[in-house]
Amino acid sequence: MRFLLGAGHGRRALVCLVVVGTVFTTMVGTHSAAAASQPRIPDVAEATYGLAAGRKKPAPTPMTRASAALSAAKLRLEQRRYAKALVSLKALRNNLVQAHRAGMAQIGKPPKDPESDEPPGPAAVMAVLNLEHRIMMEVVPFFNGMETSAVIESLRSTLLKTHRLRNAMLSTVIALPAEGAGGDYDDGMSDTLDLYTSEVALVTMALEQYELTPAARVGLMNALARARATETMVNARWGGGE
């Protein structure tokens, strides 16, 4: 059964986001620790967010610029300002690469405070993974009804870049000794498992119910395969339960 989402693409995207948000809330309603564990700017390593000493607000950094570019891209896509949306999507990809590198640089580093036993890696990694999850959940709905080939290609490229960077980071964390540095990531990563399940559910729904061009359908089929592979990878490492 297809959703009747109205004539405007912005309305279709908004309705899809509401539907997916409802599904996601139901899926994680009994798993409140996932939401509670998601790091916010004050909790994240300085190298990732560039929080300068004495500043009340974080300085512009790849992480904050990527988030702003995603918001700008969404607004411009909703307004059908496609030329400007392409610029924002490119900025999103470029800043995501830099945020990924900053997060990767924190993996394996010791605590900055000699009195602390919390290394900067887990918070930095979680911040980047949360951004990548947001990109996945907020970009996919714009495939619905999209007929502009340049936009479809940019959306596909954005998902591909996001998935490749995320898998590279996850692979690095998984390779850490489980009884050593890798153990620092266990609690936080265990709480993210539902996020990957929600991504698979979103793309599965999109393939069944969205109005898709052939190129958009192929892009989402590829995205679904990658999301499922990531879900399998994280469950193999962190899905064992208590």
ZAROBA-159183 format. One record per residue (C-alpha): x, y, z; residue in three letters. Coordinates in pm, whole numbers, padded with zeros to 5 digits, always signed. Each point is the difference from the previous one (the first is absolute). Layout:
<lovexs>
XYZALA...
</lovexs>
This chain:
<lovexs>
+00000+00000+00000MET+00140+00342-00096ARG-00021+00308+00219PHE-00196+00291-00153LEU+00233+00281+00099LEU-00131+00292-00201GLY+00139+00184-00298ALA+00286+00191+00161GLY+00333-00174+00057HIS+00051+00189+00328GLY-00334-00134+00127ARG+00095-00355-00105ARG+00333+00028+00184ALA-00167+00141+00310LEU-00264-00275+00013VAL+00263-00270-00050CYS+00209+00143+00281LEU-00304-00003+00230VAL-00075-00361-00091VAL+00358-00111+00050VAL+00025+00197+00323GLY-00305-00182+00133THR+00145-00338-00098VAL+00335+00084+00152PHE-00154+00123+00325THR-00191-00326+00034THR+00309-00207-00071MET+00215+00170+00263VAL-00262+00090+00256GLY+00115-00279+00230THR+00362+00079-00060HIS+00028+00346+00151SER+00367-00044+00079ALA+00081+00050-00370ALA-00138+00352-00005ALA+00143+00081+00339ALA+00349-00108-00105SER+00024+00215-00310GLN+00274+00257+00061PRO-00070+00370-00031ARG+00247+00276-00076ILE+00124+00056+00359PRO+00078-00373+00033ASP+00197-00039-00320VAL+00375+00022-00043ALA+00137+00346-00078GLU+00178-00129-00310ALA-00333-00104-00148THR-00197+00316+00072TYR+00275+00258+00048GLY-00133+00138+00327LEU+00245+00279+00075ALA+00095+00082+00357ALA-00205+00283+00145GLY-00261-00008-00277ARG-00366-00039+00084LYS-00077-00149-00340LYS+00201-00250-00206PRO+00207+00148-00281ALA-00106-00098-00354PRO+00145-00344-00070THR-00058-00278-00254PRO-00255-00161+00230MET-00208+00315+00047THR+00044+00101-00363ARG-00117-00342-00117ALA-00308+00026+00219SER-00075+00347-00134ALA+00049-00117-00359ALA-00244-00287+00056LEU-00262+00241+00134SER+00057+00236-00293ALA-00024-00284-00252ALA-00331-00116+00147LYS-00149+00349-00012LEU+00114+00059-00357ARG-00128-00338-00116LEU-00338+00071+00160GLU-00007+00334-00181GLN+00110-00165-00327ARG+00303+00227-00018ARG+00199-00287-00145TYR+00312+00188-00115ALA+00057+00131+00351LYS-00092-00338+00150ALA+00279-00160-00202LEU+00247+00249+00147VAL-00117-00083+00352SER+00020-00375-00059LEU+00356+00037-00128LYS+00091+00206+00307ALA-00158-00269+00217LEU+00215-00272-00156ARG+00320+00203+00025ASN-00053+00092+00365ASN-00106-00354+00088LEU+00337-00124-00129VAL+00179+00249+00225GLN-00217-00085+00301ALA+00072-00368-00061HIS+00374+00066+00000ARG-00024+00200+00323ALA-00196-00281+00166GLY+00238-00266-00124MET+00291+00196+00145ALA-00146-00041+00349GLN-00017-00380-00014ILE+00264-00151+00226GLY+00102+00325+00167LYS+00036+00000+00379PRO-00208+00227+00225PRO+00114+00360-00005LYS-00057+00030+00373ASP+00240-00223+00195PRO-00268-00035+00267GLU-00257-00130-00251SER-00042-00351-00132ASP-00217+00107-00297GLU+00189+00021-00331PRO-00123+00247-00264PRO-00057-00264-00268GLY-00345-00134+00096PRO-00167+00343+00023ALA+00157+00118-00327ALA-00098-00319-00182VAL-00355+00015+00130MET-00033+00362-00113ALA+00102-00087-00356VAL-00220-00310-00009LEU-00298+00203+00119ASN+00056+00251-00279LEU+00025-00277-00256GLU-00322-00157+00126HIS-00174+00336-00027ARG+00121+00038-00359ILE-00139-00342-00087MET-00341+00063+00156MET-00040+00353-00139GLU+00135-00049-00353VAL-00193-00314-00098VAL-00348+00163-00004PRO+00111+00242-00272PHE+00020-00284-00252PHE-00379-00014+00009ASN-00138+00157-00319GLY+00337+00151-00093MET+00049+00012-00378GLU+00300+00233-00032THR+00289-00228-00093SER+00273+00223+00145ALA-00173+00007+00337VAL-00055-00377+00000ILE+00368-00053-00076GLU+00103+00236+00279SER-00232-00171+00249LEU+00146-00338-00100ARG+00355+00134+00033SER-00078+00142+00343THR-00130-00335+00128LEU+00292-00190-00151LEU+00256+00236+00158LYS-00177-00022+00335THR-00009-00379-00002HIS+00361-00043-00108ARG+00131+00236+00267LEU-00217-00156+00268ARG+00112-00353-00083ASN+00364+00109+00005ALA-00047+00146+00350MET-00195-00300+00128LEU+00261-00238-00139SER+00273+00189+00183THR-00189-00016+00330VAL-00086-00368-00047ILE+00368-00076-00059ALA+00090+00134+00345LEU+00065-00271+00262PRO-00332-00084+00164ALA+00168-00047+00338GLU+00196+00322-00038GLY-00071+00327-00179ALA-00297-00149-00181GLY-00185-00048+00326GLY-00028+00376+00041ASP-00244+00005-00292TYR-00223-00290+00102ASP-00270+00181+00198ASP-00048+00281-00249GLY+00011-00222-00307MET-00243-00251+00146SER-00249+00281+00040ASP+00018+00088-00373THR-00117-00334-00139LEU-00359+00115-00047ASP+00121+00292-00210LEU+00125-00231-00273TYR-00322-00200+00015THR-00196+00321-00053SER+00208+00082-00306GLU-00074-00338-00156VAL-00370+00049+00077ALA-00002+00346-00158LEU+00163-00105-00327VAL-00213-00315-00021THR-00311+00214+00035MET+00133+00247-00256ALA+00053-00271-00260LEU-00352-00129+00056GLU-00189+00328+00014GLN+00194+00290-00154TYR-00045+00128-00355GLU+00346-00073-00140LEU+00180+00043-00329THR+00216-00297-00108PRO+00315+00182+00117ALA-00155+00083+00336ALA-00115-00360+00047ARG+00348-00135-00073VAL+00148+00252+00242GLY-00232-00107+00278LEU+00051-00369-00071MET+00375+00053+00035ASN-00054+00204+00317ALA-00213-00278+00146LEU+00270-00259-00070ALA+00259+00217+00171ARG-00226+00074+00299ALA-00069-00371+00046ARG+00372-00078-00017ALA+00070+00262+00267THR-00280-00133+00218GLU+00148-00350-00027THR+00348+00129+00085MET-00101+00189+00314VAL-00227-00278+00124ASN+00281-00253-00040ALA+00218+00213+00230ARG-00247+00161+00240TRP-00327-00189-00035GLY+00067-00279+00245GLY-00218+00148+00276GLY+00075-00005+00367GLU
</lovexs>
